[in-house]
Amino acid sequence: VDELKIDRGFVAEMLDSPRSEAIVRATIDLAHDLGLKVVAEGVEREEQVRALQALGCDSLQGHALGRPLDDEHLIGAGRGG
């Protein structure tokens, strides 16, 4: 195991729920203490991006960073197009 992924349910609630924010913070800290990278999924808002970066999250996944691509666009993007 090299990384730990934080479920989108915790990420979605972290700005509105102190409990969810505490879970996200503790998860990031624990993972780092164990030498793991942390990926947060379901990042939908710029505020979540900033909060997760401030907590030291290593990677983010979600619509705040980019929309999913269909096969045709994904293949073209891989070729620089």
PDB file of N, CA, C and O in Angstrom:
ATOM      1  N   VAL A   1       0.850  -1.174   0.000  1.00  0.00           N
ATOM      2  CA  VAL A   1       0.000   0.000   0.000  1.00  0.00           C
ATOM      3  C   VAL A   1       0.891   1.230   0.000  1.00  0.00           C
ATOM      4  O   VAL A   1       1.764   1.378   0.855  1.00  0.00           O
ATOM      5  N   ASP A   2       0.661   2.113  -0.971  1.00  0.00           N
ATOM      6  CA  ASP A   2       1.449   3.338  -1.091  1.00  0.00           C
ATOM      7  C   ASP A   2       0.637   4.595  -0.831  1.00  0.00           C
ATOM      8  O   ASP A   2       1.182   5.645  -0.491  1.00  0.00           O
ATOM      9  N   GLU A   3      -0.681   4.473  -0.995  1.00  0.00           N
ATOM     10  CA  GLU A   3      -1.518   5.649  -0.820  1.00  0.00           C
ATOM     11  C   GLU A   3      -2.857   5.296  -0.205  1.00  0.00           C
ATOM     12  O   GLU A   3      -3.303   4.149  -0.238  1.00  0.00           O
ATOM     13  N   LEU A   4      -3.477   6.312   0.352  1.00  0.00           N
ATOM     14  CA  LEU A   4      -4.784   6.161   0.969  1.00  0.00           C
ATOM     15  C   LEU A   4      -5.725   7.171   0.325  1.00  0.00           C
ATOM     16  O   LEU A   4      -5.366   8.338   0.162  1.00  0.00           O
ATOM     17  N   LYS A   5      -6.917   6.735  -0.040  1.00  0.00           N
ATOM     18  CA  LYS A   5      -7.887   7.610  -0.691  1.00  0.00           C
ATOM     19  C   LYS A   5      -8.980   7.986   0.302  1.00  0.00           C
ATOM     20  O   LYS A   5      -9.548   7.123   0.972  1.00  0.00           O
ATOM     21  N   ILE A   6      -9.266   9.275   0.388  1.00  0.00           N
ATOM     22  CA  ILE A   6     -10.344   9.763   1.244  1.00  0.00           C
ATOM     23  C   ILE A   6     -11.620   9.778   0.426  1.00  0.00           C
ATOM     24  O   ILE A   6     -11.667  10.379  -0.648  1.00  0.00           O
ATOM     25  N   ASP A   7     -12.650   9.125   0.925  1.00  0.00           N
ATOM     26  CA  ASP A   7     -13.921   9.001   0.236  1.00  0.00           C
ATOM     27  C   ASP A   7     -14.582  10.361   0.021  1.00  0.00           C
ATOM     28  O   ASP A   7     -14.493  11.261   0.857  1.00  0.00           O
ATOM     29  N   ARG A   8     -15.240  10.477  -1.117  1.00  0.00           N
ATOM     30  CA  ARG A   8     -15.920  11.714  -1.491  1.00  0.00           C
ATOM     31  C   ARG A   8     -16.965  12.165  -0.469  1.00  0.00           C
ATOM     32  O   ARG A   8     -17.249  13.358  -0.368  1.00  0.00           O
ATOM     33  N   GLY A   9     -17.529  11.245   0.277  1.00  0.00           N
ATOM     34  CA  GLY A   9     -18.526  11.616   1.289  1.00  0.00           C
ATOM     35  C   GLY A   9     -17.945  12.510   2.365  1.00  0.00           C
ATOM     36  O   GLY A   9     -18.601  13.453   2.807  1.00  0.00           O
ATOM     37  N   PHE A  10     -16.723  12.230   2.794  1.00  0.00           N
ATOM     38  CA  PHE A  10     -16.061  13.075   3.792  1.00  0.00           C
ATOM     39  C   PHE A  10     -15.641  14.406   3.186  1.00  0.00           C
ATOM     40  O   PHE A  10     -15.753  15.454   3.821  1.00  0.00           O
ATOM     41  N   VAL A  11     -15.152  14.352   1.937  1.00  0.00           N
ATOM     42  CA  VAL A  11     -14.717  15.569   1.258  1.00  0.00           C
ATOM     43  C   VAL A  11     -15.907  16.504   1.038  1.00  0.00           C
ATOM     44  O   VAL A  11     -15.790  17.714   1.230  1.00  0.00           O
ATOM     45  N   ALA A  12     -17.037  15.951   0.641  1.00  0.00           N
ATOM     46  CA  ALA A  12     -18.224  16.764   0.357  1.00  0.00           C
ATOM     47  C   ALA A  12     -18.710  17.529   1.583  1.00  0.00           C
ATOM     48  O   ALA A  12     -19.226  18.640   1.459  1.00  0.00           O
ATOM     49  N   GLU A  13     -18.551  16.947   2.747  1.00  0.00           N
ATOM     50  CA  GLU A  13     -19.079  17.544   3.976  1.00  0.00           C
ATOM     51  C   GLU A  13     -18.041  18.327   4.787  1.00  0.00           C
ATOM     52  O   GLU A  13     -18.394  18.970   5.776  1.00  0.00           O
ATOM     53  N   MET A  14     -16.780  18.280   4.387  1.00  0.00           N
ATOM     54  CA  MET A  14     -15.723  18.811   5.252  1.00  0.00           C
ATOM     55  C   MET A  14     -15.812  20.308   5.513  1.00  0.00           C
ATOM     56  O   MET A  14     -15.347  20.767   6.555  1.00  0.00           O
ATOM     57  N   LEU A  15     -16.395  21.084   4.601  1.00  0.00           N
ATOM     58  CA  LEU A  15     -16.492  22.523   4.809  1.00  0.00           C
ATOM     59  C   LEU A  15     -17.686  22.906   5.683  1.00  0.00           C
ATOM     60  O   LEU A  15     -17.715  23.991   6.263  1.00  0.00           O
ATOM     61  N   ASP A  16     -18.656  22.021   5.771  1.00  0.00           N
ATOM     62  CA  ASP A  16     -19.883  22.311   6.513  1.00  0.00           C
ATOM     63  C   ASP A  16     -20.002  21.541   7.819  1.00  0.00           C
ATOM     64  O   ASP A  16     -20.840  21.873   8.658  1.00  0.00           O
ATOM     65  N   SER A  17     -19.188  20.536   7.999  1.00  0.00           N
ATOM     66  CA  SER A  17     -19.275  19.688   9.176  1.00  0.00           C
ATOM     67  C   SER A  17     -17.924  19.611   9.889  1.00  0.00           C
ATOM     68  O   SER A  17     -16.971  19.048   9.350  1.00  0.00           O
ATOM     69  N   PRO A  18     -17.838  20.167  11.085  1.00  0.00           N
ATOM     70  CA  PRO A  18     -16.574  20.058  11.823  1.00  0.00           C
ATOM     71  C   PRO A  18     -16.137  18.603  12.017  1.00  0.00           C
ATOM     72  O   PRO A  18     -14.942  18.307  12.046  1.00  0.00           O
ATOM     73  N   ARG A  19     -17.091  17.719  12.147  1.00  0.00           N
ATOM     74  CA  ARG A  19     -16.769  16.301  12.335  1.00  0.00           C
ATOM     75  C   ARG A  19     -16.096  15.715  11.085  1.00  0.00           C
ATOM     76  O   ARG A  19     -15.094  15.006  11.185  1.00  0.00           O
ATOM     77  N   SER A  20     -16.658  16.019   9.916  1.00  0.00           N
ATOM     78  CA  SER A  20     -16.059  15.533   8.666  1.00  0.00           C
ATOM     79  C   SER A  20     -14.692  16.155   8.442  1.00  0.00           C
ATOM     80  O   SER A  20     -13.771  15.480   7.982  1.00  0.00           O
ATOM     81  N   GLU A  21     -14.549  17.433   8.761  1.00  0.00           N
ATOM     82  CA  GLU A  21     -13.249  18.094   8.613  1.00  0.00           C
ATOM     83  C   GLU A  21     -12.218  17.448   9.532  1.00  0.00           C
ATOM     84  O   GLU A  21     -11.065  17.266   9.141  1.00  0.00           O
ATOM     85  N   ALA A  22     -12.623  17.102  10.743  1.00  0.00           N
ATOM     86  CA  ALA A  22     -11.716  16.446  11.687  1.00  0.00           C
ATOM     87  C   ALA A  22     -11.300  15.067  11.175  1.00  0.00           C
ATOM     88  O   ALA A  22     -10.147  14.666  11.334  1.00  0.00           O
ATOM     89  N   ILE A  23     -12.233  14.347  10.566  1.00  0.00           N
ATOM     90  CA  ILE A  23     -11.925  13.024  10.013  1.00  0.00           C
ATOM     91  C   ILE A  23     -10.926  13.155   8.863  1.00  0.00           C
ATOM     92  O   ILE A  23      -9.969  12.385   8.777  1.00  0.00           O
ATOM     93  N   VAL A  24     -11.151  14.130   7.983  1.00  0.00           N
ATOM     94  CA  VAL A  24     -10.240  14.348   6.854  1.00  0.00           C
ATOM     95  C   VAL A  24      -8.850  14.727   7.373  1.00  0.00           C
ATOM     96  O   VAL A  24      -7.849  14.165   6.930  1.00  0.00           O
ATOM     97  N   ARG A  25      -8.788  15.667   8.300  1.00  0.00           N
ATOM     98  CA  ARG A  25      -7.505  16.109   8.860  1.00  0.00           C
ATOM     99  C   ARG A  25      -6.763  14.947   9.522  1.00  0.00           C
ATOM    100  O   ARG A  25      -5.569  14.754   9.294  1.00  0.00           O
ATOM    101  N   ALA A  26      -7.480  14.176  10.345  1.00  0.00           N
ATOM    102  CA  ALA A  26      -6.860  13.054  11.049  1.00  0.00           C
ATOM    103  C   ALA A  26      -6.402  11.967  10.072  1.00  0.00           C
ATOM    104  O   ALA A  26      -5.360  11.343  10.272  1.00  0.00           O
ATOM    105  N   THR A  27      -7.179  11.749   9.032  1.00  0.00           N
ATOM    106  CA  THR A  27      -6.813  10.748   8.034  1.00  0.00           C
ATOM    107  C   THR A  27      -5.538  11.146   7.311  1.00  0.00           C
ATOM    108  O   THR A  27      -4.654  10.315   7.105  1.00  0.00           O
ATOM    109  N   ILE A  28      -5.438  12.413   6.926  1.00  0.00           N
ATOM    110  CA  ILE A  28      -4.233  12.898   6.252  1.00  0.00           C
ATOM    111  C   ILE A  28      -3.026  12.761   7.175  1.00  0.00           C
ATOM    112  O   ILE A  28      -1.975  12.273   6.760  1.00  0.00           O
ATOM    113  N   ASP A  29      -3.177  13.190   8.418  1.00  0.00           N
ATOM    114  CA  ASP A  29      -2.068  13.103   9.375  1.00  0.00           C
ATOM    115  C   ASP A  29      -1.630  11.657   9.612  1.00  0.00           C
ATOM    116  O   ASP A  29      -0.435  11.358   9.612  1.00  0.00           O
ATOM    117  N   LEU A  30      -2.595  10.766   9.813  1.00  0.00           N
ATOM    118  CA  LEU A  30      -2.273   9.362  10.057  1.00  0.00           C
ATOM    119  C   LEU A  30      -1.581   8.745   8.847  1.00  0.00           C
ATOM    120  O   LEU A  30      -0.576   8.050   8.995  1.00  0.00           O
ATOM    121  N   ALA A  31      -2.106   8.991   7.666  1.00  0.00           N
ATOM    122  CA  ALA A  31      -1.509   8.432   6.459  1.00  0.00           C
ATOM    123  C   ALA A  31      -0.068   8.913   6.305  1.00  0.00           C
ATOM    124  O   ALA A  31       0.825   8.123   5.999  1.00  0.00           O
ATOM    125  N   HIS A  32       0.152  10.195   6.514  1.00  0.00           N
ATOM    126  CA  HIS A  32       1.517  10.722   6.394  1.00  0.00           C
ATOM    127  C   HIS A  32       2.433  10.117   7.454  1.00  0.00           C
ATOM    128  O   HIS A  32       3.594   9.818   7.174  1.00  0.00           O
ATOM    129  N   ASP A  33       1.918   9.937   8.667  1.00  0.00           N
ATOM    130  CA  ASP A  33       2.721   9.305   9.717  1.00  0.00           C
ATOM    131  C   ASP A  33       3.118   7.874   9.345  1.00  0.00           C
ATOM    132  O   ASP A  33       4.151   7.372   9.787  1.00  0.00           O
ATOM    133  N   LEU A  34       2.291   7.231   8.533  1.00  0.00           N
ATOM    134  CA  LEU A  34       2.569   5.866   8.080  1.00  0.00           C
ATOM    135  C   LEU A  34       3.355   5.832   6.767  1.00  0.00           C
ATOM    136  O   LEU A  34       3.613   4.761   6.217  1.00  0.00           O
ATOM    137  N   GLY A  35       3.729   7.006   6.274  1.00  0.00           N
ATOM    138  CA  GLY A  35       4.510   7.087   5.042  1.00  0.00           C
ATOM    139  C   GLY A  35       3.695   6.923   3.779  1.00  0.00           C
ATOM    140  O   GLY A  35       4.241   6.576   2.732  1.00  0.00           O
ATOM    141  N   LEU A  36       2.397   7.167   3.857  1.00  0.00           N
ATOM    142  CA  LEU A  36       1.520   7.021   2.705  1.00  0.00           C
ATOM    143  C   LEU A  36       1.195   8.371   2.080  1.00  0.00           C
ATOM    144  O   LEU A  36       1.168   9.390   2.771  1.00  0.00           O
ATOM    145  N   LYS A  37       0.952   8.378   0.784  1.00  0.00           N
ATOM    146  CA  LYS A  37       0.416   9.545   0.084  1.00  0.00           C
ATOM    147  C   LYS A  37      -1.093   9.538   0.256  1.00  0.00           C
ATOM    148  O   LYS A  37      -1.695   8.481   0.445  1.00  0.00           O
ATOM    149  N   VAL A  38      -1.708  10.715   0.191  1.00  0.00           N
ATOM    150  CA  VAL A  38      -3.156  10.839   0.387  1.00  0.00           C
ATOM    151  C   VAL A  38      -3.793  11.442  -0.859  1.00  0.00           C
ATOM    152  O   VAL A  38      -3.336  12.459  -1.380  1.00  0.00           O
ATOM    153  N   VAL A  39      -4.870  10.785  -1.330  1.00  0.00           N
ATOM    154  CA  VAL A  39      -5.660  11.256  -2.457  1.00  0.00           C
ATOM    155  C   VAL A  39      -7.076  11.529  -1.953  1.00  0.00           C
ATOM    156  O   VAL A  39      -7.694  10.667  -1.328  1.00  0.00           O
ATOM    157  N   ALA A  40      -7.585  12.726  -2.228  1.00  0.00           N
ATOM    158  CA  ALA A  40      -8.973  13.050  -1.882  1.00  0.00           C
ATOM    159  C   ALA A  40      -9.804  12.977  -3.148  1.00  0.00           C
ATOM    160  O   ALA A  40      -9.460  13.590  -4.159  1.00  0.00           O
ATOM    161  N   GLU A  41     -10.897  12.229  -3.097  1.00  0.00           N
ATOM    162  CA  GLU A  41     -11.758  12.109  -4.274  1.00  0.00           C
ATOM    163  C   GLU A  41     -13.018  12.948  -4.094  1.00  0.00           C
ATOM    164  O   GLU A  41     -13.412  13.274  -2.974  1.00  0.00           O
ATOM    165  N   GLY A  42     -13.641  13.290  -5.220  1.00  0.00           N
ATOM    166  CA  GLY A  42     -14.891  14.037  -5.167  1.00  0.00           C
ATOM    167  C   GLY A  42     -14.719  15.505  -4.839  1.00  0.00           C
ATOM    168  O   GLY A  42     -15.607  16.114  -4.243  1.00  0.00           O
ATOM    169  N   VAL A  43     -13.592  16.082  -5.216  1.00  0.00           N
ATOM    170  CA  VAL A  43     -13.344  17.499  -4.946  1.00  0.00           C
ATOM    171  C   VAL A  43     -14.096  18.302  -6.003  1.00  0.00           C
ATOM    172  O   VAL A  43     -13.736  18.295  -7.181  1.00  0.00           O
ATOM    173  N   GLU A  44     -15.142  18.993  -5.563  1.00  0.00           N
ATOM    174  CA  GLU A  44     -16.038  19.669  -6.496  1.00  0.00           C
ATOM    175  C   GLU A  44     -15.941  21.190  -6.452  1.00  0.00           C
ATOM    176  O   GLU A  44     -16.379  21.852  -7.393  1.00  0.00           O
ATOM    177  N   ARG A  45     -15.387  21.756  -5.401  1.00  0.00           N
ATOM    178  CA  ARG A  45     -15.391  23.205  -5.218  1.00  0.00           C
ATOM    179  C   ARG A  45     -13.984  23.731  -4.938  1.00  0.00           C
ATOM    180  O   ARG A  45     -13.153  23.042  -4.345  1.00  0.00           O
ATOM    181  N   GLU A  46     -13.740  24.946  -5.368  1.00  0.00           N
ATOM    182  CA  GLU A  46     -12.431  25.571  -5.154  1.00  0.00           C
ATOM    183  C   GLU A  46     -12.109  25.674  -3.664  1.00  0.00           C
ATOM    184  O   GLU A  46     -10.948  25.557  -3.272  1.00  0.00           O
ATOM    185  N   GLU A  47     -13.121  25.892  -2.841  1.00  0.00           N
ATOM    186  CA  GLU A  47     -12.902  25.979  -1.395  1.00  0.00           C
ATOM    187  C   GLU A  47     -12.362  24.664  -0.841  1.00  0.00           C
ATOM    188  O   GLU A  47     -11.532  24.662   0.069  1.00  0.00           O
ATOM    189  N   GLN A  48     -12.835  23.547  -1.391  1.00  0.00           N
ATOM    190  CA  GLN A  48     -12.339  22.236  -0.977  1.00  0.00           C
ATOM    191  C   GLN A  48     -10.878  22.068  -1.398  1.00  0.00           C
ATOM    192  O   GLN A  48     -10.068  21.529  -0.644  1.00  0.00           O
ATOM    193  N   VAL A  49     -10.550  22.530  -2.598  1.00  0.00           N
ATOM    194  CA  VAL A  49      -9.162  22.459  -3.069  1.00  0.00           C
ATOM    195  C   VAL A  49      -8.254  23.171  -2.078  1.00  0.00           C
ATOM    196  O   VAL A  49      -7.254  22.612  -1.628  1.00  0.00           O
ATOM    197  N   ARG A  50      -8.607  24.407  -1.739  1.00  0.00           N
ATOM    198  CA  ARG A  50      -7.769  25.192  -0.824  1.00  0.00           C
ATOM    199  C   ARG A  50      -7.668  24.539   0.554  1.00  0.00           C
ATOM    200  O   ARG A  50      -6.584  24.481   1.134  1.00  0.00           O
ATOM    201  N   ALA A  51      -8.795  24.048   1.079  1.00  0.00           N
ATOM    202  CA  ALA A  51      -8.791  23.426   2.405  1.00  0.00           C
ATOM    203  C   ALA A  51      -7.941  22.160   2.418  1.00  0.00           C
ATOM    204  O   ALA A  51      -7.171  21.945   3.354  1.00  0.00           O
ATOM    205  N   LEU A  52      -8.070  21.328   1.403  1.00  0.00           N
ATOM    206  CA  LEU A  52      -7.298  20.085   1.336  1.00  0.00           C
ATOM    207  C   LEU A  52      -5.809  20.358   1.157  1.00  0.00           C
ATOM    208  O   LEU A  52      -4.973  19.665   1.737  1.00  0.00           O
ATOM    209  N   GLN A  53      -5.481  21.359   0.362  1.00  0.00           N
ATOM    210  CA  GLN A  53      -4.074  21.734   0.209  1.00  0.00           C
ATOM    211  C   GLN A  53      -3.514  22.236   1.536  1.00  0.00           C
ATOM    212  O   GLN A  53      -2.383  21.907   1.893  1.00  0.00           O
ATOM    213  N   ALA A  54      -4.289  23.025   2.266  1.00  0.00           N
ATOM    214  CA  ALA A  54      -3.837  23.541   3.562  1.00  0.00           C
ATOM    215  C   ALA A  54      -3.612  22.413   4.566  1.00  0.00           C
ATOM    216  O   ALA A  54      -2.755  22.521   5.444  1.00  0.00           O
ATOM    217  N   LEU A  55      -4.381  21.332   4.437  1.00  0.00           N
ATOM    218  CA  LEU A  55      -4.229  20.178   5.327  1.00  0.00           C
ATOM    219  C   LEU A  55      -3.099  19.251   4.890  1.00  0.00           C
ATOM    220  O   LEU A  55      -2.768  18.299   5.597  1.00  0.00           O
ATOM    221  N   GLY A  56      -2.505  19.525   3.729  1.00  0.00           N
ATOM    222  CA  GLY A  56      -1.372  18.723   3.274  1.00  0.00           C
ATOM    223  C   GLY A  56      -1.737  17.529   2.410  1.00  0.00           C
ATOM    224  O   GLY A  56      -0.920  16.626   2.229  1.00  0.00           O
ATOM    225  N   CYS A  57      -2.959  17.509   1.870  1.00  0.00           N
ATOM    226  CA  CYS A  57      -3.351  16.400   0.999  1.00  0.00           C
ATOM    227  C   CYS A  57      -2.450  16.393  -0.236  1.00  0.00           C
ATOM    228  O   CYS A  57      -2.177  17.446  -0.811  1.00  0.00           O
ATOM    229  N   ASP A  58      -1.991  15.211  -0.644  1.00  0.00           N
ATOM    230  CA  ASP A  58      -1.013  15.089  -1.720  1.00  0.00           C
ATOM    231  C   ASP A  58      -1.612  15.200  -3.119  1.00  0.00           C
ATOM    232  O   ASP A  58      -1.008  15.805  -4.004  1.00  0.00           O
ATOM    233  N   SER A  59      -2.805  14.618  -3.325  1.00  0.00           N
ATOM    234  CA  SER A  59      -3.434  14.610  -4.648  1.00  0.00           C
ATOM    235  C   SER A  59      -4.935  14.794  -4.499  1.00  0.00           C
ATOM    236  O   SER A  59      -5.532  14.409  -3.494  1.00  0.00           O
ATOM    237  N   LEU A  60      -5.532  15.396  -5.531  1.00  0.00           N
ATOM    238  CA  LEU A  60      -6.968  15.646  -5.532  1.00  0.00           C
ATOM    239  C   LEU A  60      -7.569  15.103  -6.820  1.00  0.00           C
ATOM    240  O   LEU A  60      -6.941  15.128  -7.878  1.00  0.00           O
ATOM    241  N   GLN A  61      -8.800  14.610  -6.706  1.00  0.00           N
ATOM    242  CA  GLN A  61      -9.546  14.142  -7.871  1.00  0.00           C
ATOM    243  C   GLN A  61     -10.939  14.753  -7.802  1.00  0.00           C
ATOM    244  O   GLN A  61     -11.552  14.791  -6.735  1.00  0.00           O
ATOM    245  N   GLY A  62     -11.435  15.227  -8.932  1.00  0.00           N
ATOM    246  CA  GLY A  62     -12.800  15.732  -8.939  1.00  0.00           C
ATOM    247  C   GLY A  62     -13.012  16.821  -9.970  1.00  0.00           C
ATOM    248  O   GLY A  62     -12.073  17.268 -10.629  1.00  0.00           O
ATOM    249  N   HIS A  63     -14.255  17.237 -10.098  1.00  0.00           N
ATOM    250  CA  HIS A  63     -14.646  18.207 -11.110  1.00  0.00           C
ATOM    251  C   HIS A  63     -14.031  19.580 -10.897  1.00  0.00           C
ATOM    252  O   HIS A  63     -13.949  20.352 -11.852  1.00  0.00           O
ATOM    253  N   ALA A  64     -13.601  19.916  -9.705  1.00  0.00           N
ATOM    254  CA  ALA A  64     -12.949  21.205  -9.474  1.00  0.00           C
ATOM    255  C   ALA A  64     -11.638  21.291 -10.250  1.00  0.00           C
ATOM    256  O   ALA A  64     -11.141  22.384 -10.522  1.00  0.00           O
ATOM    257  N   LEU A  65     -11.084  20.141 -10.601  1.00  0.00           N
ATOM    258  CA  LEU A  65      -9.806  20.094 -11.312  1.00  0.00           C
ATOM    259  C   LEU A  65      -9.966  19.814 -12.791  1.00  0.00           C
ATOM    260  O   LEU A  65      -9.079  20.136 -13.582  1.00  0.00           O
ATOM    261  N   GLY A  66     -11.080  19.221 -13.176  1.00  0.00           N
ATOM    262  CA  GLY A  66     -11.321  18.903 -14.576  1.00  0.00           C
ATOM    263  C   GLY A  66     -12.459  17.915 -14.709  1.00  0.00           C
ATOM    264  O   GLY A  66     -12.667  17.065 -13.844  1.00  0.00           O
ATOM    265  N   ARG A  67     -13.181  18.036 -15.787  1.00  0.00           N
ATOM    266  CA  ARG A  67     -14.303  17.137 -16.061  1.00  0.00           C
ATOM    267  C   ARG A  67     -13.794  15.823 -16.653  1.00  0.00           C
ATOM    268  O   ARG A  67     -12.748  15.794 -17.301  1.00  0.00           O
ATOM    269  N   PRO A  68     -14.544  14.729 -16.426  1.00  0.00           N
ATOM    270  CA  PRO A  68     -14.160  13.457 -17.043  1.00  0.00           C
ATOM    271  C   PRO A  68     -14.180  13.568 -18.561  1.00  0.00           C
ATOM    272  O   PRO A  68     -14.978  14.316 -19.126  1.00  0.00           O
ATOM    273  N   LEU A  69     -13.300  12.821 -19.218  1.00  0.00           N
ATOM    274  CA  LEU A  69     -13.224  12.795 -20.669  1.00  0.00           C
ATOM    275  C   LEU A  69     -13.750  11.476 -21.196  1.00  0.00           C
ATOM    276  O   LEU A  69     -13.569  10.434 -20.566  1.00  0.00           O
ATOM    277  N   ASP A  70     -14.416  11.516 -22.376  1.00  0.00           N
ATOM    278  CA  ASP A  70     -14.812  10.271 -23.006  1.00  0.00           C
ATOM    279  C   ASP A  70     -13.581   9.660 -23.679  1.00  0.00           C
ATOM    280  O   ASP A  70     -12.527  10.294 -23.744  1.00  0.00           O
ATOM    281  N   ASP A  71     -13.715   8.434 -24.177  1.00  0.00           N
ATOM    282  CA  ASP A  71     -12.571   7.714 -24.745  1.00  0.00           C
ATOM    283  C   ASP A  71     -11.871   8.494 -25.854  1.00  0.00           C
ATOM    284  O   ASP A  71     -10.643   8.566 -25.891  1.00  0.00           O
ATOM    285  N   GLU A  72     -12.653   9.074 -26.752  1.00  0.00           N
ATOM    286  CA  GLU A  72     -12.073   9.778 -27.899  1.00  0.00           C
ATOM    287  C   GLU A  72     -11.222  10.970 -27.445  1.00  0.00           C
ATOM    288  O   GLU A  72     -10.117  11.166 -27.952  1.00  0.00           O
ATOM    289  N   HIS A  73     -11.726  11.764 -26.498  1.00  0.00           N
ATOM    290  CA  HIS A  73     -10.989  12.917 -26.035  1.00  0.00           C
ATOM    291  C   HIS A  73      -9.800  12.524 -25.165  1.00  0.00           C
ATOM    292  O   HIS A  73      -8.768  13.195 -25.176  1.00  0.00           O
ATOM    293  N   LEU A  74      -9.948  11.446 -24.418  1.00  0.00           N
ATOM    294  CA  LEU A  74      -8.851  10.977 -23.574  1.00  0.00           C
ATOM    295  C   LEU A  74      -7.664  10.524 -24.416  1.00  0.00           C
ATOM    296  O   LEU A  74      -6.515  10.840 -24.107  1.00  0.00           O
ATOM    297  N   ILE A  75      -7.954   9.777 -25.485  1.00  0.00           N
ATOM    298  CA  ILE A  75      -6.902   9.299 -26.381  1.00  0.00           C
ATOM    299  C   ILE A  75      -6.232  10.475 -27.073  1.00  0.00           C
ATOM    300  O   ILE A  75      -5.008  10.495 -27.201  1.00  0.00           O
ATOM    301  N   GLY A  76      -7.009  11.456 -27.523  1.00  0.00           N
ATOM    302  CA  GLY A  76      -6.446  12.645 -28.153  1.00  0.00           C
ATOM    303  C   GLY A  76      -5.611  13.459 -27.196  1.00  0.00           C
ATOM    304  O   GLY A  76      -4.582  14.012 -27.586  1.00  0.00           O
ATOM    305  N   ALA A  77      -6.036  13.543 -25.946  1.00  0.00           N
ATOM    306  CA  ALA A  77      -5.295  14.302 -24.941  1.00  0.00           C
ATOM    307  C   ALA A  77      -3.959  13.639 -24.656  1.00  0.00           C
ATOM    308  O   ALA A  77      -2.974  14.316 -24.359  1.00  0.00           O
ATOM    309  N   GLY A  78      -3.924  12.327 -24.745  1.00  0.00           N
ATOM    310  CA  GLY A  78      -2.682  11.602 -24.496  1.00  0.00           C
ATOM    311  C   GLY A  78      -1.640  11.841 -25.584  1.00  0.00           C
ATOM    312  O   GLY A  78      -0.445  11.635 -25.370  1.00  0.00           O
ATOM    313  N   ARG A  79      -2.103  12.275 -26.747  1.00  0.00           N
ATOM    314  CA  ARG A  79      -1.192  12.565 -27.865  1.00  0.00           C
ATOM    315  C   ARG A  79      -0.886  14.050 -27.986  1.00  0.00           C
ATOM    316  O   ARG A  79      -0.289  14.500 -28.963  1.00  0.00           O
ATOM    317  N   GLY A  80      -1.310  14.807 -26.968  1.00  0.00           N
ATOM    318  CA  GLY A  80      -1.055  16.248 -27.009  1.00  0.00           C
ATOM    319  C   GLY A  80      -2.082  17.001 -27.827  1.00  0.00           C
ATOM    320  O   GLY A  80      -1.847  18.152 -28.195  1.00  0.00           O
ATOM    321  N   GLY A  81      -3.248  16.364 -28.130  1.00  0.00           N
ATOM    322  CA  GLY A  81      -4.223  17.048 -28.974  1.00  0.00           C
ATOM    323  C   GLY A  81      -5.527  17.179 -28.394  1.00  0.00           C
ATOM    324  O   GLY A  81      -6.427  17.740 -29.019  1.00  0.00           O
TER     325      GLY A  81
END
